[in-house]
């Protein structure tokens, strides 16, 4: 009897050993997470849950275009117009060369670039939403421009817009309020609200602005608008 059952015992033992090896190579038996990578010695640790949204400063899924906006009309198209703002009253707006803009490190380095801005009244004569855009010649120049424009202010917790963004508060120079500055391909754009509550306009406006810029970089007419109420 002992001789007859020995092969069966060896087969069962082999099955147990194979199962143990497979379990050690994964994050855990029965785990439904990503099993494409092997764990460390001793079986590794359980897979961490994936975040539901991009980490701060990381891409939100917007195409990272290398297209440079060289034409003034492209910048005008990317800026929100009255039709995109749900009937809000326009206050001011313009597109000029970037070498005259305060955030330009030097006229020579900004030559050939554009700076545009729009301002709309949310209520009365004291509550406004603003949109600003600066074009750059490369994505790396735009990354540097984002750091230069938004890197020195206290941060806020907001969603990520464009390819990378930074939300912050700014006080001084008559431009107090909450800001979102983002990079969309080769463009740096800012949305900010002054004189009153920032939300929901700050988030909705920044999301719309990022989409409009991406549409223009893709060679299309900007059609993104604020949500309709």
SEGURO-336709 format. One record per residue: residue in one letter; y negated, z, x negated of N, C-alpha, C, CB in turn. Coordinates in steps of 0.02 Angstrom, whole numbers, plus 50000, padded with zeros to 5 digits. Atoms other than C-alpha are relative to their C-alpha. Last residue first. Glycine has a CB too. Example, Ala and Ser with C-alpha at 12.3 -4.5 7.8 and 13.67 -1.06 7.14 Angstrom:
<sites>
s500594999750042500535035749316499455003750039499774992949980a500595000049955502255039049385499405000049955499995006250050
</sites>
This chain:
<sites>
x499924994049960461834919851377499934998350074499495005349980x500385000449937462124904851264500145006250043500164993650038x499604999449938462704908651088499544999750061500415006550000x499844993149981461484902550954500435000250062499355004150011x500534996649964461594884350903500215007350010499844996650068x499854992949985462604873650784499405003250032500215003849936x499974999049928462224854950798500125007350019500544995750030x499894992949984461694850050622499975000950076499475004549965x500604997049970461884831250601500165007250018499764996050062x500075000449928463334826750488499335002950022500585003650035x500275006549980463494822550304499914999150074500434994749974x499445004549984464654836950260499764993250024500445003150053x499675001550064463204845950175500594995350010500245006549967x500435004750036462254844450340500334998249933499305003049989x499995006449965463684852550437499594994749963499755000850072x499365003250016463874866350308500054993250034500585004650022x500045002450070462014870350324500644996449981499875005949952x500455005850002462144871250514499964997249929499295002050025x499655005849971463664882550505499574993849998500215001550073x499485002150047462824894650386500364993850025500505005749988x500335003250056461294895350499500514997449949499515005049966x500235006649979462334898950654499704996249941499495000650057x499405004049988463244913450569499814992850019500445003150055x499725001750065461604920350500500624995550008500185006349961x500425004950034460784919550671500284997849933499315002849991x499935006549966462214928050761499594994649965499785000750073x499325002650009462304942150634500074993150031500515004850030x499885001050071460424945150624500684996849989499965006749963x500295006250026460124942050810500164998949927499255000150010x499495004450029461354955250872499724993849966500464997850054x499415002849967460654965450795499884999450076500615004449987x499745005950034459074967650693500564996650038500235001849931x499284999550011458124979550807500274993549971500365001750066x499614997449943456244977750785500735000249983499894995750062x500394997449945454794972050675500395002750059499564994850024x500534995250015455744960850556499675002450065499484996949954x500354998049938457384951450566499495005449981500515002750054x500214993149995458104942050417499595001250064499595002149939x500214998549932459124926450383499775007250001500584998950053x500124993149979459254920050206499805000150073499465003349956x500374999349938459974904150134499955007350020500324995950056x500074992849986460574898949962499555000750060499715003949938x500604997549967461194880949951500035007750004499944997050071x500535000150050462424872349834499345002850027499894992949975x499975005550048463954876749938499465000549948499944993450036x499605005049964463374889150069500024993949956499714998450072x499945006450033462754904549977500454995650042500285000849927x499335003050009462174919050081499954993649959500324998650068x500085005850044460714931050102500694997549982499595001949936x499375002850024460784942650252499834994049958500474998050060x499925006750026459264953650280500744998249990499624999249935x499315000950021458724969050376500124992649985500515002650053x499495001649950456874973050388500694999549970499834993650034x499524994749987455224975250297500514997750052499655006550022x499385003149976454364959250241500555005250009500234994649951x500085002449932452564965150221500614996650029499434995350002x500275006750000452734966050032499924997150070500444995649961x500555001350046453864981050042499774992850006500205001549929x500624996949979455504986550115499454998649949500095007650010x500555001350046457114976950105499375002950029499924992349987x500654998349972458784981250181499474998949947499985007550025x500394994750033460374972550131499375001550040499834998049928x500454997249949461754960350178499655006149971500395001950065x500194993150012462544950050038499515002150055499695001049929x500624997649971463464933650057499895007349982500004999250076x500094993150022464824922449990499335002450026500045000749921x499494999150052465514905650044499975006949969499914994749947x499985005250051464544905550208500575001149951499344999749963x500245006449975464394922150298500004994949943499295000750030x500155004850053465344938250268499814993450031500614999249952x499505005150014465244951550403499784995549943500144995850063x500035005649953464004965850384500584995349985499314996349996x499335002349983463964982950299499954994850056500455006050022x499794998349932462234984750224500714997450011499514996950052x499565004349961461714984950041500135002750070500664999049964x499464996049970460204993049959500414995850049499725006250036x500194996149941459194979549865500605004050027499734995450054x500324993750020459314972649688499825004650058499374998449961x499594995350037460564958449705499695006749985500184996949937x499754994649958459804948449846500335005749961500494997450049x500394998749938458694934849772500215006450035500084994250047x500714998850015459294934449592499615002150062499694993849969x500064993650035461124936449638499265001749987500384999849933x499824994649953461014922549766499925006849968500724999050025x500574998949955460084911349644500135005450051499834993550036x500504996250038461444913549513499395001550044499784996249937x499724993250009462754908149640499505004449963500674999649961x500094996549936461634893349688500285007149995500354996250056x500714998349993461504887949506499875003950064499564993649997x500124994450045463404889049495499265002150002500204998249929x499774993949969463574878349651499875006049955500754999550017x499294998850008462504864849571500195006450037500205000649925x499685006050025460794856749595500755000749990499694998049935x499864999850072460064870149706500384993849979500405006449981x499485004450025459254870349879500075000849924499854992650018x500175002750066458294885249946500584995749976499845005749948x499485003950035458354890050130499724997449934500244994150044x500245003050062457414902950233500574996549965499685005349954x499495003750036457654908350413499684996749939500334994750047x500225004850051456624921750501500604996749967499575003549947x499435001850041456864931850660499784994249955500624997950044x499895006950020455354940550734500684999349964499444997649954x499285000250013454794956150829500204992749987500415003050060x499834995850058452924960050824500734999549979499845007150016x500285002950060452034947850940500185003949938499264999650006x500694998150015452994950751099499744996549938499945007549991x500334996749943454854947951092499295001949977500405006250025x499484997349957456034937750983499705003350062500435005049963x500164993649968454704926850902500565002050047499334999550039x500005000149927455364913150788499865007050026500684997450027x500094993349972455074909350603499944999450076499365003449970x500165000149929455674894450502499935007250024500544996250042x500004993849961455764891850314499804998650072499525005249969x500205000849931456144878250187500025006750036500444995050036x500024993549966456224877549998499754998950070499555005149961x500404999149940456744861549910500045007250024500244995350055x499684996149947457354857249736499515001050058500235006849972x499525004149964456774843149622500375003750055500494997249952x500255006649986455934854949499500554995850034499764996649936x499955001449928456614872549515499764993150018499615005250038x499304999149979457004875349329500094998350074500235007149987x499585005250030455314867949279500725000550025499995000649923x500105006549967454314878349402500464994649972499284997749992x500515003950036455084894449334499934993250034500194999249925x500114996850064456164908549405499484996449957500645000449962x499865004850053455924902049583499865003149932499584993650010x499354998650030456024916649704500204994949947500535000250054x500024993950040454144915949739500675001449965499825005850044x499724994349963454224897749796500045006149954500704998350028x500554995849979453064884649721500225006350036499544996250044x500344997250059454444876549619499395004150018499804994349954x499804993150017455494875149777499615002949942500745000349986x499624999950063454584859749843500135007349979499624996249945x500415001750058454054861850025500454999849937499425005149991x499575001550057454854862650196499564997649944500564994850019x500215005350046453894870850338500544999049948499325001949965x499455003150035453994882750485499764994449956500514997350049x500205004050058452944893850595500624996949969499625004349949x500624997250028452964903750758499744995749942500115007249976x500095001450070454254895250869499335002649976500054992649986x500645003150019454524903651036499974999149924499425004450023x500474995350031456334906951080499384996349977500335003649941x500654999749967457104893751195499525005249972500095001350071x499974997649931458914896551150499335000950033500375006450003x500204993049994458634895450963499975002450072499345001049967x499464995750024459574879450923499875007350015500104999149926x499405001249961458444868451029500585004449981500194992949995x500074996749936456904876250951500624999250044499384997450037x500585002349963457484871150778499985003650068500034992250010x499974999849927458634880150657499354997250031500125007150025x500384994449971458464874150476500064999950076499264999749979x499604993950007459854862350420499645006050030500145001449926x499435000249953458964847050489500405006449998500454994149984x500274999049933457344851250398500555000250052499504994450017x500184992949996458334853150236499715001550069499495001949944x499374996249997459154836250260499855007450008500414998749937x499775000149932457444828650301500675003750008500074992950025x500374995149961456784834150132500255000350072499254998449999x500495002949956458144824450042499665005350043500324994650044x500565002750039459074830749889499434997550044500254994449956x500495002449950460334842049975499374997949963499855005550053x500684997550012461674843349841499544997050052499774998149927x500545004649981463494841349894499325003249990500084997850073x500385001350060464704852449797499414995350015500454997149945x500215006850015465384859749959499614999749934499584997250057x500464998950057466284876349970499794993249972500355004349945x499875004550057467014873650144499495001049945500014992750023x500455005750001466664889250251500174995549941499265002449996x499655006049979468194900550263499564993950003500315001250066x499824999049931467284917350257500384993950028499395001350042x500095005649954467234916950067500235001850071500384994049976x499525005450007467084933449975499904994850055500725002750002x500185004550053465574944849955500464994149993499975003649936x500725001350010466304958950056499884995549941499635006549992x500334994350032468184956850081499274998449989500355001849933x500095000350072468684943150201499665006249974499594993949982x500585003950016469264948350376499895000049925499375002650037x500125004649944470874954850453499394995649987499915003850064x500624998749962471414962750290499894994750053499395000249953x500525004650019473254960550243499375001450040500224992750010x500225004249945474364975750261499424995649977499785004250061x500604997349968475074981850095499794995450057499445000849948x500565004649998476864977050054499425003150037500214993350034x500065003749937477994991850021499394995649999499975004850059x500304996249945478224996749840499944995750061499315002849981x500705001249984479354990049703499775004450057499904992750018x500095002449931481284990449708499284998850019500295004750047x499904994749951481655001649558499844997950070499595006049982x499364996550009480904990049433500055005650051500075002649929x499884997550068479454980049501500675003549997499455004849979x500304993550014479474969849660500155002149929500255005250049x499534994650011479844951349670499635006449985500484998449944x500024997250067478624939249748500485005849994499295002349982x499995005250050478844927549897500015002649930499414995450010x499464998550047479334941350015500044994749946500665000650036x499925005450047477744941750120500525002049948499344998149967x500595002650034477934954450259500184994449953499655005649961x500175006549972479384956850379499394997049967499885000550075x500725001150001480194971150283499854992950025499705001149929x500274999949932482004974150339499254998850003500155006650032x499565003249951482554978850164499705000750070500715003249997x499624995149961481064983150055500434996450050499535005050035x500424994149990479774974849942500365005350041499354998250034x500505000949949481114962849880499585006350008500334998150067x500445005550017482124961849720499474998750051500404993849991x500424998250057482864979249740499524994549983500435001749939x500514995249978483494974949914499535001849944500325006350027x500485003549958484384959549849499445004650022500344996950060x500405004250044485214969549709499474996250040500454995049962x500454995850038485794982949831499554996049954500385005149960x500544997849955486514969949949499495004349964500295003950059x500435005749989487484962149805499415001950045500394994150030x500405001050061488184979349754499524994250009500464998749939x500494994650005488744983249932499544999049941500345006849996x500515001349948489594966349949499455005249998500324999950068x500435005450023490494968849783499454998550050500404993749987x500444997250051491144985849840499524994649974500415002849942x500504995849967491834978049999499505002849951500335005750038x500465004449963492684964149902499455004050034500394995950051x500445003350049493444976649778499494995550035500434996049949x500484995150023494114987449921499524996949950500355006049968x500484998749946494914972250002499485005049979500365002550061x500485005649995495704966949837499495001150054500374993550013x500505000050055496434984749813499524994050005500355000049933x500694998949976497244985649987499474999449945499945006850032x500195004849949498954978049939499275000550020500445000950062x500085006650032499134987649774499754994950051500664997749968x500594999750043498795004449860499874993249969500095005349945x500615000049959500005000050000499375000049957499995006150047
</sites>
